[in-house]
Amino acid sequence: MTGLPRWLDIGVLPLVNLALALLAAAVVVALVGEDPLEVFAVLLQGAFGPGALGYTLYYATNFVFTGLAAALAFQARLFNIGAEGQATLGGLGIALACLSLETVLPGWLVALVAIAGAALFGAAWAVVPGWLQAYRGSHIVITTIMFNFLASGLMVWLLSGPMMRPGQGSPQTRLFDEAVRLPAVHDIVRALGFEAARSPLNLSFLFALIACVAVWVLVWRTKFGYALRAIGHSEEAARYAGIPVRRAVVAAMALSGALAGCMALNEVLGVQHKLVLNFSAGYGFTGIAVALMGRNHPLGILAAGLLFGALFQGGAELNFEFETITHELALVIQGLVILFSGALAYMFTPWLARLLLARNAAHA
Amino acid sequence: MPELWIDVLTVLDGTARLAAPLIFCAMAGLVSERSGIVDIGLEGKLLAGAFAAAAVATLTGSPWAGLAAALAASVMLALVHGFACITHRGEQIVSGVAVNILALGMTVVVANALFRHGGHTPALGAGERFSPIALPFAESLREVPLLGPLYAELVSGHNLLVYAAFLSVLLVWWLGWRTRFGLRLRAAGELPEAVDSAGVSVSALRYRGILIAGLLCGLAGAYLSIAHGAGFVREMSAGKGFLALAALIFGRWRPLPVLFACLLFGLLDTVAPRLQGMELPLIGPAPVALVSVLPYAMTVVLLAGFFGRAVPPGALGRPFVKEH
């Protein structure tokens, strides 16, 4: 879309944008009165130091799911900024499956139902805005924003009423049975006879990797994926070519919502083992940054997901090391990444093209 | 009856207080979107304004300096949005998301750096914020039946910015529908090619629209932290920018209907906590959480066109490419 050769578009542009975002963040750090290099060193140490890798991958799991969700919708030029709400509903699907079935069915079967529940509930929360966009012409950005608030209202109501843990005053469900929880990676590794540090990393990371492959196959190796990309390039042309645009839009949103809903696998079924308020914690919005940075490609999203995982885990370390810099610096960097690699994507493209392609032009 | 009348007035008084920031933000969105620029960054500008106002009011002791800082902070974010969307024709939605997240992070980072207070600013004293203004004769007229309490309870006793919020509606209406600038601004949002062929710069018009939006969001931010509240708390905008966006759509991008939408949403917000613990016929305990998201549900239904129809400005979200 940028008119650059693929290697520049995919390989160099994201790095330039990241460098710009980090540079701007360094200015903020310097203005606050700390040494940017020292801060970034602590960030890196916090993200990849001993025992930290599990946490980094745990955060990355969330970001890969929400990044894929945003990217899949982007393929058809749909802005799904409702991943927060869809993840929230995914959590509800998990909780309903676990709380109602865990005494009836064996644990592994309940877990399977819960996984399906996460995807289905997330999809359902995205299908409505998708359908409204396709058949009633309401703008998907606005409806998905509204659905985020509707989801959080629904959750406050459910968790402080019908689904609240009996005998307690806090807005959360009771804990799920041990048998239905997703196993932690450190438990699996220890069972195999190796040493492993405790971390929240669980089986969902594997699911996230599988989702990356599935999205790649879907988008670049199926008829449906072709339809999505055609719509993304030109809705008019897609319609003219006989692609059922409306149905494809609804289906794209359903799949995008299902991916966002799967983020809850990591948080609810993997770590919290209960449904709590606001477990999505802005990760849905981070997914937009991840998708933009990863150029909507599963491999790029995996890399960007790891980067943001490192940023969030390393950011948590800042709270202990500095008096003035806290983990919200990660949010600042995230905002800058969205700005540079999304909204200002076209600012440096011509400049980059001139700089790097000048030699080729001279040869020609 | 007098007790009921006083109750009604108290609820309406609360409505005005809760609607004020919505009115500012919705008017900001109206001006920006009428010029053709989608503004989902209202929330971020509101938050940045609230922080800047509280921080500077704390440091200088003057609410006016706080207000000026709020305007500056909000306008700066508006200019970032404009630079991305107008100058570089970037995606307006993406830029709005960036503005929101940037504001969320920056306010806490700077608050921690300045005050080391967990992302808050210290509580403001009486002289450091805009306090309620008693209008003339409010107390002496209180005894007049019906109208006396109306004047004393509802009309009098708000801070300066509440009055400014209502005034901003009048101002936006006058500017947008009674001046040449307003006509051109709206044309830039409907059919920018026509504006361009008349020899008027679409970019300049849209920049002005975005600037006005920045100023209005700054006022809303100052209202939150140094008029209604007494200091900045992290994430204190709490979705009000998005609620204002809903009101903007609910009022179909027209000043007076948008004002009514803000008042309606403010009323729901005032009434919802009062329903807490109340038993409603058929429903049982009042689902307060569901009442408070009613505005979002109503906006979705309206957008879907099941009753009425909300048609956005024709060129909304479409970058303008000048032909050579």
Contacts between the chains, C-beta under 8 A, distances in Angstrom:
chain1	res1	chain2	res2	distance
A	28	B	106	7.3
A	28	B	109	6.8
A	32	B	109	6.8
A	32	B	110	7.2
A	32	B	113	4.1
A	33	B	113	6.9
A	79	B	93	5.0
A	79	B	94	7.9
A	81	B	40	8.0
A	81	B	93	7.1
A	81	B	97	6.5
A	132	B	300	7.3
A	132	B	303	7.1
A	132	B	304	5.1
A	136	B	303	7.8
A	136	B	304	4.5
A	136	B	305	5.5
A	137	B	305	7.1
A	138	B	300	7.2
A	138	B	303	3.8
A	138	B	304	5.2
A	138	B	305	7.4
A	139	B	303	7.1
A	139	B	312	7.1
A	141	B	38	7.6
A	141	B	40	6.8
A	141	B	93	5.3
A	142	B	245	7.2
A	142	B	246	8.0
A	142	B	249	6.3
A	142	B	299	7.5
A	142	B	303	6.3
A	143	B	300	5.6
A	143	B	303	6.4
A	145	B	40	7.0
A	145	B	242	5.8
A	145	B	245	7.2
A	146	B	246	6.5
A	146	B	296	4.2
A	146	B	297	7.5
A	146	B	299	5.6
A	146	B	300	5.0
A	147	B	296	7.8
A	147	B	300	7.5
A	149	B	239	6.4
A	149	B	242	6.8
A	149	B	293	5.6
A	149	B	296	4.5
A	150	B	293	5.3
A	150	B	296	5.4
A	150	B	297	6.2
A	150	B	300	7.7
A	152	B	293	7.7
A	153	B	289	5.1
A	153	B	290	6.0
A	153	B	292	6.2
A	153	B	293	3.2
A	153	B	296	7.6
A	154	B	289	7.6
A	154	B	290	7.5
A	154	B	293	7.6
A	156	B	289	3.8
A	157	B	287	5.3
A	157	B	288	7.9
A	157	B	289	3.8
A	157	B	290	5.3
A	160	B	289	6.9
A	161	B	285	7.5
A	161	B	287	7.3
A	282	B	101	8.0
A	282	B	104	8.0
A	285	B	97	6.5
A	285	B	100	7.9
A	285	B	101	6.2
A	288	B	94	7.2
A	288	B	97	5.7
A	289	B	101	7.8
A	292	B	94	6.9
A	323	B	116	6.4
A	324	B	112	6.0
A	324	B	113	4.4
A	324	B	116	7.0
A	325	B	109	7.0
A	325	B	112	7.5
A	325	B	113	7.4
A	326	B	108	6.7
A	326	B	109	6.6
A	326	B	112	5.1
A	326	B	119	7.5
A	328	B	104	7.6
A	328	B	105	4.8
A	328	B	108	4.1
A	328	B	109	5.0
A	328	B	112	7.5
A	328	B	119	7.3
A	329	B	105	6.9
A	329	B	109	5.7
A	330	B	105	7.4
A	331	B	101	5.9
A	331	B	102	7.9
A	331	B	104	5.5
A	331	B	105	3.0
A	331	B	108	7.6
A	332	B	102	6.5
A	332	B	105	3.7
A	332	B	106	5.7
A	332	B	109	5.9
A	333	B	105	7.8
A	334	B	101	5.6
A	334	B	105	7.1
A	335	B	98	5.2
A	335	B	99	7.6
A	335	B	100	7.7
A	335	B	101	3.8
A	335	B	102	3.3
A	335	B	103	7.7
A	335	B	104	7.5
A	335	B	105	5.8
A	335	B	106	7.7
A	336	B	98	7.6
A	336	B	102	6.8
A	338	B	94	6.2
A	338	B	97	5.8
A	338	B	98	4.0
A	338	B	101	6.4
A	339	B	80	7.1
A	339	B	84	6.7
A	339	B	95	6.9
A	339	B	98	4.0
A	339	B	102	6.9
A	342	B	90	7.0
A	342	B	91	6.2
A	342	B	94	3.7
A	342	B	95	7.2
A	342	B	97	7.7
A	342	B	98	6.5
A	343	B	84	3.8
A	343	B	85	7.0
A	343	B	88	7.6
A	343	B	90	3.8
A	343	B	91	5.9
A	343	B	92	7.9
A	343	B	94	4.7
A	343	B	95	3.5
A	343	B	98	5.6
A	344	B	83	7.8
A	344	B	84	5.2
A	344	B	88	5.7
A	344	B	90	5.6
A	345	B	90	6.4
A	345	B	91	7.9
A	346	B	88	5.4
A	346	B	89	6.6
A	346	B	90	6.4
A	347	B	88	4.9
A	347	B	90	7.8
